[in-house]
Amino acid sequence: MPIRGQTVLVRNEANVMCASSGTDDGEEETCYLMQRAAGGGTLLGGSYQRGNWDSQLDPNLAVRIMKRAVELCPALTGGKGIEHLDIVRQGVGLRPHRHGGTRIEKERVDGVWTVHNYGHGGFGYQSSYGCARKAAETVGEALSPRASL
């Protein structure tokens, strides 16, 4: 099942990374700011719409995303409002979601160890280091001599 996420990338720098759970705009909307490295601007989000396959931008949602971000971090625009955001681009992504959460485990498929690492929903970026570490540990377990027993 997809999770539809919508974001706005701006040149403005927040100098913070922050997120809040839930918004007054509904349970399918979130608020986060992720400053990108090396002057890459700030990613503003977003939405978490389960089962929504629509890949088109929702301009009304974009405005709500920007308003929430500036409210959470007024320094983003120097306290001047969303009209002072320098928008680079907007994006919509359909993220793979798995009932039961992320799957990180090994399984024998036709006699070959396979390590699964999927189903992160909208949290792939935030959980990437931890999931990669766990997947690497699982590969190590699969390759160990004891794994063939």
Accessible surface in RSA format (square Angstrom, percent):
REM  Atomic radii and reference values for relative SASA: ProtOr
REM  Chains: A
REM  Algorithm: Lee & Richards
REM  Probe-radius: 1.40
REM  Slices: 20
REM RES _ NUM      All-atoms   Total-Side   Main-Chain    Non-polar    All polar
REM                ABS   REL    ABS   REL    ABS   REL    ABS   REL    ABS   REL
RES MET A   1    87.27  45.2  40.24  26.6  47.02 112.0  28.05  23.9  59.21  78.5
RES PRO A   2     9.93   7.2   7.56   6.9   2.37   8.6   9.27   7.7   0.65   4.1
RES ILE A   3     0.00   0.0   0.00   0.0   0.00   0.0   0.00   0.0   0.00   0.0
RES ARG A   4     5.23   2.2   5.23   2.7   0.00   0.0   1.70   2.3   3.54   2.1
RES GLY A   5     1.20   1.5   0.00   N/A   1.20   1.5   0.00   0.0   1.20   2.7
RES GLN A   6     0.13   0.1   0.00   0.0   0.13   0.3   0.06   0.1   0.07   0.1
RES THR A   7    21.02  15.0  21.01  21.3   0.01   0.0   7.37   9.9  13.65  20.6
RES VAL A   8     0.00   0.0   0.00   0.0   0.00   0.0   0.00   0.0   0.00   0.0
RES LEU A   9     8.92   5.0   8.27   5.9   0.65   1.6   8.27   5.8   0.65   1.8
RES VAL A  10     0.00   0.0   0.00   0.0   0.00   0.0   0.00   0.0   0.00   0.0
RES ARG A  11   139.49  58.6 127.22  64.9  12.28  29.2  48.34  66.1  91.15  55.2
RES ASN A  12    27.71  19.1  16.20  15.7  11.51  27.7  12.75  30.7  14.96  14.5
RES GLU A  13    67.46  38.7  52.55  39.8  14.91  35.5  21.06  40.7  46.40  37.9
RES ALA A  14     3.68   3.4   0.00   0.0   3.68   8.4   0.00   0.0   3.68   9.7
RES ASN A  15   119.06  82.1  89.70  86.7  29.35  70.7  33.09  79.6  85.96  83.1
RES VAL A  16    70.27  46.2  60.39  54.7   9.88  23.8  69.82  60.7   0.45   1.2
RES MET A  17   113.55  58.8  83.82  55.5  29.73  70.8  82.94  70.5  30.61  40.5
RES CYS A  18    41.68  31.5  28.92  32.3  12.76  30.0  34.99  88.6   6.69   7.2
RES ALA A  19    79.49  73.1  46.49  71.7  33.00  75.1  46.55  65.6  32.94  87.3
RES SER A  20    46.41  39.2  34.07  45.5  12.34  28.4  35.55  75.7  10.87  15.2
RES SER A  21   115.35  97.5  82.71 110.4  32.64  75.2  53.26 113.4  62.09  87.0
RES GLY A  22    43.67  53.8   0.00   N/A  43.67  53.8  29.35  80.5  14.31  32.1
RES THR A  23    31.76  22.6   3.33   3.4  28.43  67.8  13.94  18.7  17.82  26.9
RES ASP A  24   158.88 111.3 118.52 118.0  40.37  95.5  41.21  97.0 117.67 117.4
RES ASP A  25    67.32  47.2  38.63  38.5  28.68  67.8   8.89  20.9  58.43  58.3
RES GLY A  26    32.48  40.1   0.00   N/A  32.48  40.1  32.05  88.0   0.43   1.0
RES GLU A  27   167.72  96.3 134.76 102.0  32.96  78.5  55.15 106.7 112.58  91.9
RES GLU A  28    77.41  44.4  76.73  58.0   0.68   1.6  25.00  48.3  52.41  42.8
RES GLU A  29    12.46   7.2  12.22   9.2   0.24   0.6   2.32   4.5  10.14   8.3
RES THR A  30    33.39  23.8  33.39  33.9   0.00   0.0  31.76  42.7   1.63   2.5
RES CYS A  31     5.24   4.0   4.95   5.5   0.29   0.7   2.89   7.3   2.34   2.5
RES TYR A  32    26.31  12.3  26.31  15.0   0.00   0.0  20.78  15.6   5.53   6.8
RES LEU A  33     0.45   0.2   0.00   0.0   0.45   1.1   0.00   0.0   0.45   1.2
RES MET A  34    21.46  11.1  21.46  14.2   0.00   0.0  18.29  15.5   3.17   4.2
RES GLN A  35    45.45  25.4  33.40  24.4  12.05  28.7  10.91  23.2  34.54  26.2
RES ARG A  36   102.90  43.2  95.07  48.5   7.84  18.7  29.97  41.0  72.93  44.2
RES ALA A  37    90.30  83.0  64.26  99.2  26.03  59.2  74.90 105.5  15.40  40.8
RES ALA A  38   112.30 103.3  57.92  89.4  54.38 123.7  78.17 110.1  34.13  90.4
RES GLY A  39    58.86  72.6   0.00   N/A  58.86  72.6  20.42  56.0  38.44  86.1
RES GLY A  40    30.20  37.2   0.00   N/A  30.20  37.2  24.03  65.9   6.17  13.8
RES GLY A  41     1.30   1.6   0.00   N/A   1.30   1.6   0.87   2.4   0.43   1.0
RES THR A  42     0.00   0.0   0.00   0.0   0.00   0.0   0.00   0.0   0.00   0.0
RES LEU A  43    45.69  25.4  45.69  32.7   0.00   0.0  45.69  32.1   0.00   0.0
RES LEU A  44     0.00   0.0   0.00   0.0   0.00   0.0   0.00   0.0   0.00   0.0
RES GLY A  45     0.00   0.0   0.00   N/A   0.00   0.0   0.00   0.0   0.00   0.0
RES GLY A  46     0.00   0.0   0.00   N/A   0.00   0.0   0.00   0.0   0.00   0.0
RES SER A  47     2.36   2.0   0.00   0.0   2.36   5.4   0.00   0.0   2.36   3.3
RES TYR A  48    36.21  16.9  34.03  19.4   2.18   5.7  26.46  19.9   9.74  12.0
RES GLN A  49    23.94  13.4  23.94  17.5   0.00   0.0   1.67   3.5  22.28  16.9
RES ARG A  50   126.90  53.3 108.72  55.4  18.18  43.3  40.91  55.9  85.99  52.1
RES GLY A  51    37.24  45.9   0.00   N/A  37.24  45.9  16.84  46.2  20.41  45.7
RES ASN A  52    49.49  34.1  42.80  41.4   6.69  16.1  15.48  37.3  34.01  32.9
RES TRP A  53   178.50  71.6 161.94  78.4  16.56  38.9 142.54  76.0  35.96  58.3
RES ASP A  54    73.63  51.6  62.97  62.7  10.66  25.2  26.30  61.9  47.32  47.2
RES SER A  55    67.21  56.8  51.44  68.7  15.77  36.3  27.43  58.4  39.78  55.7
RES GLN A  56   124.33  69.5 122.14  89.3   2.19   5.2  47.06 100.2  77.27  58.6
RES LEU A  57    81.46  45.4  63.13  45.2  18.33  46.1  63.13  44.3  18.33  49.3
RES ASP A  58    50.84  35.6  47.71  47.5   3.13   7.4  16.65  39.2  34.19  34.1
RES PRO A  59    96.12  70.1  91.50  83.4   4.63  16.8  95.32  78.7   0.81   5.0
RES ASN A  60   102.53  70.7  99.95  96.6   2.59   6.2  15.13  36.4  87.40  84.5
RES LEU A  61     0.23   0.1   0.23   0.2   0.00   0.0   0.23   0.2   0.00   0.0
RES ALA A  62     2.74   2.5   2.74   4.2   0.00   0.0   2.74   3.9   0.00   0.0
RES VAL A  63    57.39  37.8  57.39  52.0   0.00   0.0  57.39  49.9   0.00   0.0
RES ARG A  64    73.90  31.0  72.24  36.8   1.65   3.9  34.11  46.6  39.79  24.1
RES ILE A  65     0.00   0.0   0.00   0.0   0.00   0.0   0.00   0.0   0.00   0.0
RES MET A  66    14.24   7.4  14.24   9.4   0.00   0.0  13.70  11.6   0.53   0.7
RES LYS A  67   121.13  59.1 115.67  71.0   5.46  13.0  64.11  57.7  57.02  60.7
RES ARG A  68    28.38  11.9  24.71  12.6   3.66   8.7  26.70  36.5   1.68   1.0
RES ALA A  69     0.00   0.0   0.00   0.0   0.00   0.0   0.00   0.0   0.00   0.0
RES VAL A  70    16.69  11.0  15.81  14.3   0.88   2.1  15.81  13.7   0.88   2.4
RES GLU A  71   147.62  84.8 124.31  94.0  23.31  55.5  45.10  87.2 102.52  83.7
RES LEU A  72    79.43  44.2  52.66  37.7  26.77  67.3  57.88  40.7  21.55  58.0
RES CYS A  73    11.71   8.9   9.01  10.0   2.71   6.4   4.65  11.8   7.06   7.6
RES PRO A  74    73.61  53.6  73.50  67.0   0.11   0.4  73.61  60.8   0.00   0.0
RES ALA A  75    76.79  70.6  52.77  81.4  24.02  54.6  59.73  84.1  17.06  45.2
RES LEU A  76     6.57   3.7   0.00   0.0   6.57  16.5   0.00   0.0   6.57  17.7
RES THR A  77    10.62   7.6   0.00   0.0  10.62  25.3   6.75   9.1   3.87   5.9
RES GLY A  78    57.82  71.3   0.00   N/A  57.82  71.3  34.29  94.1  23.54  52.7
RES GLY A  79    56.58  69.8   0.00   N/A  56.58  69.8  21.63  59.3  34.95  78.3
RES LYS A  80   127.89  62.4 111.45  68.4  16.43  39.1  64.27  57.8  63.62  67.8
RES GLY A  81    22.70  28.0   0.00   N/A  22.70  28.0  20.23  55.5   2.47   5.5
RES ILE A  82    38.77  22.1  31.73  23.6   7.04  17.0  31.73  22.8   7.04  19.1
RES GLU A  83   135.47  77.8  99.59  75.3  35.88  85.4  64.88 125.5  70.59  57.6
RES HIS A  84    95.03  51.9  77.48  53.9  17.55  44.9  47.79  49.2  47.24  55.0
RES LEU A  85    15.50   8.6   0.06   0.0  15.44  38.8   0.32   0.2  15.18  40.8
RES ASP A  86    68.89  48.3  63.14  62.8   5.74  13.6  25.94  61.1  42.94  42.8
RES ILE A  87    71.20  40.5  49.27  36.7  21.93  52.9  49.27  35.5  21.93  59.5
RES VAL A  88    58.95  38.8  31.18  28.2  27.77  66.9  32.82  28.5  26.14  70.9
RES ARG A  89   136.50  57.3 128.86  65.7   7.65  18.2  58.24  79.6  78.27  47.4
RES GLN A  90    61.62  34.5  40.71  29.7  20.91  49.8   3.70   7.9  57.91  43.9
RES GLY A  91    28.38  35.0   0.00   N/A  28.38  35.0  26.63  73.1   1.75   3.9
RES VAL A  92    36.94  24.3   2.16   2.0  34.78  83.8   3.59   3.1  33.35  90.4
RES GLY A  93    31.01  38.2   0.00   N/A  31.01  38.2  27.73  76.1   3.29   7.4
RES LEU A  94    67.96  37.8  36.94  26.4  31.02  78.0  37.01  26.0  30.95  83.3
RES ARG A  95    53.19  22.3  51.71  26.4   1.48   3.5  20.32  27.8  32.87  19.9
RES PRO A  96    94.53  68.9  86.64  79.0   7.89  28.7  93.96  77.6   0.56   3.5
RES HIS A  97    33.82  18.5  22.04  15.3  11.78  30.1  16.61  17.1  17.20  20.0
RES ARG A  98    78.92  33.1  75.11  38.3   3.81   9.1  19.00  26.0  59.93  36.3
RES HIS A  99   139.80  76.4 123.65  85.9  16.15  41.3  90.36  93.1  49.44  57.5
RES GLY A 100    81.86 100.9   0.00   N/A  81.86 100.9  40.97 112.4  40.89  91.6
RES GLY A 101    32.81  40.5   0.00   N/A  32.81  40.5  29.20  80.1   3.62   8.1
RES THR A 102    58.02  41.3  31.59  32.0  26.44  63.0  14.70  19.7  43.33  65.5
RES ARG A 103    41.70  17.5  38.96  19.9   2.73   6.5   6.47   8.8  35.22  21.3
RES ILE A 104    38.28  21.8  17.87  13.3  20.41  49.2  17.87  12.9  20.41  55.4
RES GLU A 105    79.98  45.9  76.87  58.2   3.11   7.4  23.16  44.8  56.83  46.4
RES LYS A 106    68.12  33.2  50.10  30.7  18.02  42.9  16.23  14.6  51.88  55.3
RES GLU A 107    71.60  41.1  66.81  50.5   4.80  11.4  22.30  43.1  49.30  40.3
RES ARG A 108   109.46  46.0  86.05  43.9  23.40  55.7  47.05  64.3  62.41  37.8
RES VAL A 109    66.44  43.7  61.09  55.3   5.35  12.9  64.18  55.8   2.26   6.1
RES ASP A 110   144.87 101.5 103.36 102.9  41.51  98.2  42.30  99.6 102.57 102.3
RES GLY A 111    55.55  68.5   0.00   N/A  55.55  68.5  30.22  82.9  25.33  56.7
RES VAL A 112    99.25  65.3  96.32  87.2   2.93   7.1  99.25  86.2   0.00   0.0
RES TRP A 113    70.03  28.1  49.56  24.0  20.47  48.1  48.60  25.9  21.43  34.8
RES THR A 114    48.54  34.5  44.74  45.4   3.80   9.1  37.51  50.4  11.03  16.7
RES VAL A 115    42.26  27.8  15.06  13.6  27.20  65.5  15.06  13.1  27.20  73.8
RES HIS A 116    32.54  17.8  29.54  20.5   3.00   7.7  23.38  24.1   9.16  10.7
RES ASN A 117    57.12  39.4  33.95  32.8  23.18  55.8  12.41  29.9  44.71  43.2
RES TYR A 118    91.36  42.7  89.59  51.0   1.77   4.6  73.12  55.0  18.23  22.5
RES GLY A 119     5.16   6.4   0.00   N/A   5.16   6.4   1.20   3.3   3.96   8.9
RES HIS A 120    38.76  21.2  30.87  21.5   7.89  20.2  18.21  18.8  20.55  23.9
RES GLY A 121     6.57   8.1   0.00   N/A   6.57   8.1   0.92   2.5   5.65  12.7
RES GLY A 122    16.38  20.2   0.00   N/A  16.38  20.2   2.22   6.1  14.15  31.7
RES PHE A 123   108.87  54.5 108.87  67.4   0.00   0.0 108.87  66.0   0.00   0.0
RES GLY A 124    30.20  37.2   0.00   N/A  30.20  37.2  24.25  66.5   5.95  13.3
RES TYR A 125   147.11  68.7 130.34  74.2  16.77  43.6 101.05  75.9  46.06  56.8
RES GLN A 126    95.01  53.1  58.77  43.0  36.24  86.3  48.11 102.4  46.90  35.6
RES SER A 127    35.68  30.2  28.88  38.5   6.80  15.7  34.67  73.8   1.01   1.4
RES SER A 128    48.71  41.2  41.54  55.4   7.17  16.5  37.79  80.5  10.92  15.3
RES TYR A 129   197.48  92.2 190.84 108.6   6.64  17.3 144.35 108.5  53.14  65.5
RES GLY A 130    49.74  61.3   0.00   N/A  49.74  61.3  39.40 108.1  10.34  23.2
RES CYS A 131    16.93  12.8  15.36  17.1   1.57   3.7   3.02   7.7  13.91  15.0
RES ALA A 132    56.90  52.3  49.59  76.5   7.31  16.6  53.11  74.8   3.78  10.0
RES ARG A 133   174.01  73.1 166.10  84.7   7.91  18.8  48.44  66.2 125.57  76.1
RES LYS A 134    94.86  46.3  93.74  57.5   1.12   2.7  55.32  49.8  39.54  42.1
RES ALA A 135    13.65  12.6  13.49  20.8   0.17   0.4  13.65  19.2   0.00   0.0
RES ALA A 136    64.75  59.5  49.88  77.0  14.87  33.8  56.22  79.2   8.52  22.6
RES GLU A 137    90.76  52.1  79.10  59.8  11.66  27.8  41.84  80.9  48.91  39.9
RES THR A 138     5.98   4.3   5.98   6.1   0.00   0.0   3.99   5.4   1.99   3.0
RES VAL A 139    62.67  41.2  62.67  56.7   0.00   0.0  62.67  54.5   0.00   0.0
RES GLY A 140    39.85  49.1   0.00   N/A  39.85  49.1  33.21  91.1   6.64  14.9
RES GLU A 141    83.86  48.1  76.15  57.6   7.71  18.4  39.07  75.6  44.80  36.6
RES ALA A 142     8.35   7.7   3.04   4.7   5.31  12.1   3.04   4.3   5.31  14.1
RES LEU A 143   140.36  78.2 112.31  80.4  28.05  70.5 115.24  80.9  25.13  67.6
RES SER A 144    40.29  34.0  31.25  41.7   9.04  20.8  30.35  64.6   9.95  13.9
RES PRO A 145   117.59  85.7 100.23  91.4  17.36  63.1 112.50  92.9   5.09  31.7
RES ARG A 146   192.85  81.0 182.33  92.9  10.52  25.0  64.78  88.5 128.07  77.6
RES ALA A 147    16.71  15.4   0.89   1.4  15.81  36.0  11.97  16.9   4.73  12.5
RES SER A 148    82.38  69.6  56.64  75.6  25.74  59.3  39.15  83.4  43.23  60.6
RES LEU A 149   177.24  98.7 114.48  81.9  62.77 157.8 142.30  99.9  34.95  94.0
END  Absolute sums over single chains surface
CHAIN  1 A     8956.2       6723.1       2233.1       5002.3       3953.8
END  Absolute sums over all chains
TOTAL          8956.2       6723.1       2233.1       5002.3       3953.8
